[in-house]
Amino acid sequence: LLVTTALVESSAGAAPRGLQGSCRAYTKEACLVKPGCHWFQYHAKNGCPLCERWFGDQVSITGCRDWSADTFCRYYIVGVAQREHGADLNDFSVRRAVGHYEIVQGTPELDNPFRKHMACSVFCDRSPPFPCNGQPRAKHEVKGVNYGGRFIPELYLSLYGIGELFQGISHPDVVLGKHVRDLSLCDIGVAKDAAQRLSKYLDQSIQPEHFTRMADLGFNVLRLPLGYWNLIDVPRGVAPNSDTFSSRRYLALQGIMPAAGYRPWIDKVFQLAARSGMQVLLDFHGAPGGQQDNAFTGCDQGEGNIYFDTPWNKALAVKAIAKMADICGAHGPACYGIELLNEPAGPVGPGCTRGSCIDRERLLVFYKRAILEARQHLPWEKPIVIMDWPGWLGWWMMQPPLIFHDYGHIKFATHLYYLGPFILDQAAARATYARDLENIRNFYANTRYDLVVTEYALNNHGTGGANDDAFDYNSLANWFVHQFNQHGIGSMVWNFDAGPCAWGPVAADKVGKRPIEWKTIFNDTSQSPPELQV
């Protein structure tokens, strides 16, 4: 039964009645082009006796309305079921019934086939006092994991084989007077056996059993970070714009092996993911000249030394993104999409000091150019993802939208991290994300874009050891996942594996005293299993 027509009156409990002025429409198509209006529907293929008891003919809670998704699920569905009918939210039949109520968010783009589609669900917190509440949940949820540290090794992850990869390698202490924090892949380039080292490391770090584990735990999308040198060959002797010393390090990075040399391992990731029923999101993690001063760009150039924002570097980046799109297109349904640029400098948002962040106006121009080049290889329906920090989401809301007709299916992504001293209290740990979550909530509710959190982690709440760390990582992971599928379309935890288990909570047997119960966290009987968006 699919009820989608709103009438004037109904006999159902305390739910609101009647059509609302500016949202007066009798079809979904007419509704979804009205500003501020959403379509609310009841979908119970095999019937739902509880739903009929709660809301009778369902007319009072369906149709075209100006309600928010949160108000609808929390108050008009779950609230009424509890107050008027004594529904027990721990009862799985109640949770299944709640999942029959869905929301489709409108957009003024008539030719855009994509709408935000949510279903009501019940979230039960695993921390005292263990409350259960109604909330919306993305219908086609991304349950993702990062497969980082492969093509761009990061020493802190301590992946298997990384000690041998960096054995005997050193990095400069300073560049232009700026401290270099860690070893980077560009430092390996000076070794005579650099190609052999990296080939062995890639063989060791990409294993079939990784993908089996991800799929068994309920993950459906894998994010694969890549650098520009994995995708394109820069003319011999030519480097990205940077300082003179860093240019030599970039030449060493580019010289480890030609871009085509990395392709077999990239294809292997796609093949293993597809075999396990997962999709791959290709992420442009390391840009020419560095969009950050961090080793994850391929070369730690010293704190504050960021060179990406030049015409030459951006021209190289466009070519690399086009190649990434070409690889994605070649793998068809196995590729979820591409992400344009990982963590551009300036995490605090528009308040960042001059020189510490990449100018977003110029970045937007770059993105438009890169998207159009990528669309030469990707259908309009394949997602292209723009990543920026939560503090910048408000700025993006003020820009003219990237409409489907011109740019195809555009999604946004963001990252949430806490990198301060250990926080051992669950409530205090969650409170550190309050401002970021508010930015995410506002962006998702008030724009046409889907939003996915492509990185978050469980770090800095203890050692993560089973003997000495009593922090409840399961509760935090459960809270994260259901914040992100409520105020976005899902999330991707960083990382699959790591020596410090809080940074690799998918492969880890335990984080703290218990394993993370990903399958239980993802499996919510209040809604049908989400479909992969292909």
N, C-alpha and C positions, 0 to 999 in steps of 0.2 A: 504494500500500500504506500503510495507516494502522494501526500497531501500538500498542495502548493497553491491553493486558492484562498484568499482571505475574504471573509464575509463580514457583515457588520456586527453581529452579536453571537455569543456562544454562552453556554451554561457552565463553562469550566472554571471552577474554583476562583482563586484570587489573581489569575493571570490577567494581563491587560486585554482590553477588548477593542475591536473596531479598527478600521484603516486609519492611518495618520495622514493628515493633510498633504504635506509636500511629498509623501511617499505613497500616494494613492495610485496603485497600479495593480492590474489583475493578471499579468503574466511576468515570468521571470525576466524575459528580454526587455520589457518596458521598464521594469523596476531597476535593473542593474545599470542603466544609463542615467538614473536620477542621482544628483549629488547627495551624498550622505545616506543613501538608502541601501539596504541589504535585503537579500531574499532568505526567508526562514522557511524550512521545510521539514516535514516528518516523513521518514523513509523506513518502513518496516515491511520488508518483502514477505515475511511469513507471519505477519501480524504481531501485535504486542498487547496482550490483555492488560498489563500494568499501565501502559500508555493510555489506553482507552478509559481505564478507571480514573486516571489523573486528569485528562483533558477532553474526554468525550470525543467529539468529532474533530478535534485538533484545530478548529478554525481560529480560536482565540490566540494561538501562538504560532501561526504560520502566515505566510504572505510577505508583502513588501512593507518594511518597517524602518524606522530610523534608530533602532536599538543598537547598542554595541554587542558584539559577540559575547563578551564577558557578562554583561547584564542579563542577556538571554539565558545563558547556561547556568550562571550562578544563582540568579533570583527567579526568573520566570519558569525555568524547568526544575532544577534541583531544589530551589527554595520552596516552590509550591508543593513538590512531591513530599518534602519533609514536613512542612507546616500543616498542610491540609490532609495528608494521607499517611503520615508517620513513616515514610520510606526510610529504610536502613541502608546507608551508603556502603556498608560493608557486605551487603547482600549482592552477590554477582548478578542475580536476575534484575535487581534495581539498576546496577551499573550498565548492563546490556540495554535496558530500556532507555536510560538517559542517552545512550549513543545513537538512538534512532532520530535525534533532533539535530538538524544540520543548518549551517549558515553558508551562504555564498555572498561574498563581498562585491559590491558594484565597482564599475570603472566607466568613465565617459568614452573610452576607446571602443567604438563599435566593431572594429575589425580585429580586436585582440581576443583570441579564443581562450585566454587564460584568466581565471578568476581565483581569488583566494577561497578555498573550500575547507570548511572546518566542521567538526562534529562535536557535540557536547560530550564531556567525559567526567569522570570522578577521579580526583587526585587525592590520595591518602598519604600524608606525610609520615615518614618513618622516625621522626623525632618527637619527643614529648611536647605537647599532650596528644600527639598522633591524630590531628584533625583530618577530616575528609571534607572536600569542597567540590562544588561543580565548577568546571572551567571549560573553555573551548580547547580543542586540540586539532592540529593540522590533519586533514583527511589523508593526504599523501605525504606522510612524515619521512623526513630524512633521518635515518638512524645511522650516523656516520662515524668513521674512525680515520685518523690520519696515519698514513704509512710513510712517516717522515724519516729523515736521516739516511736514506739510501743514496739517492743521486746527489744530495747535498749533505754529506756527513757532518754531524754536530757532536763534538766531543762529549758534552755533558750527558748525552743520551746513553753513552757506554754500550752501544749495540755490539753484538758478537762480531769479532774481527776488527773492531775499530782501533784497538791497541796496535795490532800489526800494521794496519793501514798508516798510522801516524808514527810508527817507530823510527826514531832517529831524526824526525822532522822538527824544526823550530820555526818560530815566527818572530818578526821584528818586535821590539819592545814598544817603539813609538813610530808614528808616521806623522810628519809635520808637527811634531811636538804633542801629538795626541796618543793616548795610551791604547795599545792593541791588547785586547782582553784574552784572546784564545786562538788556538790553531784553526786554520781554515783549509778548505780544499785547495785553494790557490797555493798554499805553502807546500803541498805535496807535489805540485807541478815541477818543482826543481829537481826532484829525484829522478835518476836515470830509469828506474823501474816503475815510474808513476802509473803507466797504463796497466802493467801487470798487477800492481797493488790494488788499484781500483777495480779491475775486473774480478779479482779474487774476492774482494769485499762485497761486490754486488752479487756474485754467486752465493756467497755465504748468507747475505742478509735478506734475500728474496726467496722464501721457501713455501712450497705448497701447503704445508700444515698451518701456516699463518692464516691463509684464506679460509681454510676449513674451520678454524677456530672462530674467526670473525663471523662467518655465516651461521655457525652453530649457536652463537651468542645473540643472534638477531640483528646484526648490522647489515645494512643494505647498500651503503655507499662508502667508497674508499677514496680519500683525497690523497693525491700523489704530487708532492712538491718537486718541481723541476727548475733548473737554471737555464739561462739563455744558451750556454755552451753545450747543453744537452740537445738543443734544438736547431741551432744554426752554426755555420762556420763563418767566422770573421776572416777577412783577407789576411794572409800571412804577414806578420809584423805589425798589424794594426790592432789597437786595443780600444776599449771604451774610453771616453774622456774621464780623466781623473788626474791626480798628481803624478809626477814622474815616477816615483817609487812604486805607487800602486799600479801604474800601467805595466811595469815589468811583471808584477804578480798576476795581473789579468792575462798577460801573454802566456805565462806559465800555466794558468788554469785552462786556457783555450787549447794549449798544446798537449794536454794529457792524452786525448784521443779525439778524432773527428766526431762531429755530431752524429753521423750515421753509426758510429761505434756503440752509441748508447741505445739505439733503437731496439735491438733484440731484448734487452732487459725491460724496456718500456712495454713492448708488446707482450712479454711474459707476464707482467702485472695484469694487463688487460685479459689475457687468456685465463689466468688463474682466478681472477675476479669473476669473469663470466661463467666459468665452470662452477663456481660456488654460488651463483645467482646474485652477484653484486654488480654494481656499476662503479665507474671510476670518474672522479672529478679531477681533471688536470689543473694544477695550480702553478702559476708563474711566480715562483718563490725567490728566484735570484735574477735581478734585472741588471743590464749593463750599467756599470758605474755605481751600483748599489743604491736601492731605494731606502736602505737602512744602513747603519754602521755596525752591522752584526754579522757573525760568521754564517748565518743562515742564508745570506745572499751569495755565498761562495767565497767571499773574501772580507775578513774583518780589516777595514782600512784605518782603524783608529776612531775613538769616540768622537762623534760629531762630523766626521769626514763622509759626506754624502754627495755623490756626483751624478745621480741619475738624470736630473732635470736639465739636460742639454739637448739640442736638436739631434746630434749624432747618436747619443745614447738612446733617445726615444725612437729614432729611426730603426736602430738595431732591435729594440724591444718590439716594435710593430712586426718586424719580420719574424721574430721568435714566436710571438703570439699567433701569427698566421700559420706557422708550422705546427704549433700546438693544436690549432683548430683543424689542420689537415690530418694530424694523427687521430684526433677525436672523431672526425668524420669517417676515417677509414675503419674505425671500430664500431660504427653504427650504434645500435642500442646498448652496447656495453659501456659506452661513454655517456656519463650523466651531463657533462658540459665542460666549460673551461672557466677558470678564475683569472682575472686579468693581472692583478698585481698584489702580492702579499705584503701587508703591513707597511704602506707608504709612511714615511717619516712624519711625525707629528701626532702622537697618540692622545695628547690632551685635548685636541680639537682646535677650533679657531683661535684660542687664546695662546697658542704656542708662539715662542719668540722667533723673530726673523732669523732665518738660517738654520733653525732646528726642525723645520718641517717643509715638505714639498708643497708648493703653491697649488691649491686645489683648482683654481680657475684653469691653469695650464694643464693640470692633470686631467680635467674633464675634456679638454680639447684632445689630448692624447688618447683618452678612452674612446672617444667618438671615432677617431681615425682607426684605432686598433679594432674596434667592433666591426667597422665596415670591411676591413681587410679579412677579419676572421669569418665574416658571413660569406666570403667567396668560397669557403670550404664547409660551412655548416648551414643546415636548414634554419629558417627563421624560428622554428619551434624549439630548437636545441638551446638550453640555457647558457647565457654568458653572464658571469657573476662579477660584480664590482664589489671589492672588499674595502671597507674603511672602518676606522675605530668608532666606538659608540659616540664619542664626543663630536664626531663630524656628521652624524646622521641628520642632525637638525639643519646643517648647511645644505646637505643634499636635498632635503625636503623643500628648500626654497628655490632650487634650480628648476628650470623648465623640464618636464619629464622626458625621458628617453622612450618615445612611443614605439609600439610594436611595428607600425607601418614603416618606420624609418630604420629601426635597429633590431627588430626581432624580440625574442623573449629575454628580457633583462631581469636578473635577480640581484639582490644585494646580500652581502655577507659582512659579519663583524667578528671580533675576537674579544673574549673576556679573560683577564688574568689578574691574579693577585700575586705580587712578587716581594711582599714585605716580610717582616719577622713572622715566625710561626704563630698562627691563631688556633688555639686548641678548643675553643668553644664553638659549637655548631651555629648558634644564632649569630654570634659575632662574625663568624666566617661568611655567612650568607649576607650579612649587612654590608660587607665591603663592596658588594655588587649592586647596591640599591640604585645608585645614580645611573650606572650603565644600563641596568634593566629598565629604568624609566625611559631612557633614550630609545631603547629597542622597542618598548611597548608603544611609545608615541609614534615612532616611524612606521611600524607595521600596521597600526590601526588607521593611520591617516595618509598613507600613500598607496599607490597601485602596485607596488613592488612586493614580491615575496622576500623574506629575509631568513637566512640560515646562519647560525653561529658555526663557522668553520674551524674555530679553535677555542677550546677551553680546557682546563686541566684541574687535577685534584691536589696540586702541590701545596707545600708550605703550611701544612697543618700537623706536622710531626715528621718523624723519620720515615714513616711508612713501614717500619719493621714490625713483624708479628709479635716480637717479644716486648717491645717498649712503647708501642704507639696504640693508644686506646681510642683515638679519634674515629668517629663513625663515618667512614668514607662512603659506605653504601647509602646512607641517608643523604649525604651531600650530592652524590651522583644522581640519585632519584630526584632530588629537588632541581638540580640543573636541567636534566632532561625534560622535566615537565614544566619548567619555566620557558624553555626554548621552544617546545612544541605548542605552547600556549600563545606566546608572543612572537612566533615565527613559524617556520615550517620544519624545524628540527635543528640538529646539531651534529658536530663531528669532534669527538674527544681527541686531544693531543696527549699521548701518541699511542700507537698500537703496543709498542714495546720500548723499554728503557731499563738501564741498570737501576736507577732510582724508581721503585715500582709505582710511586704516585704519578710519575711522568709516563708510565707505560702500563696503565691499569687494565688493559684488555688481555695482554699476554701474561700478566702477573698472576700467579696462583692466589696471592693474597695482597691486599693493600691494607696495612694495619693488621688487625687480627682476623679478618674475614676476606673471602673473595668478593669482588664486585659482582652482584647478581644482575648482569646486564639483561639477560633474557627475561627475567621477572620484571625488571624496570620497564623494558620496552613493551612487554605483553600486557595490554590493557583490554580486558574483556568488555569494556563499555563501548567499544567501537569495532567495526570490521577491520581486519588486517589491511593496512594501507597498501596501495599499489605503487610500484615504481613508476615514476613519471618519465616516460620514454618519448 
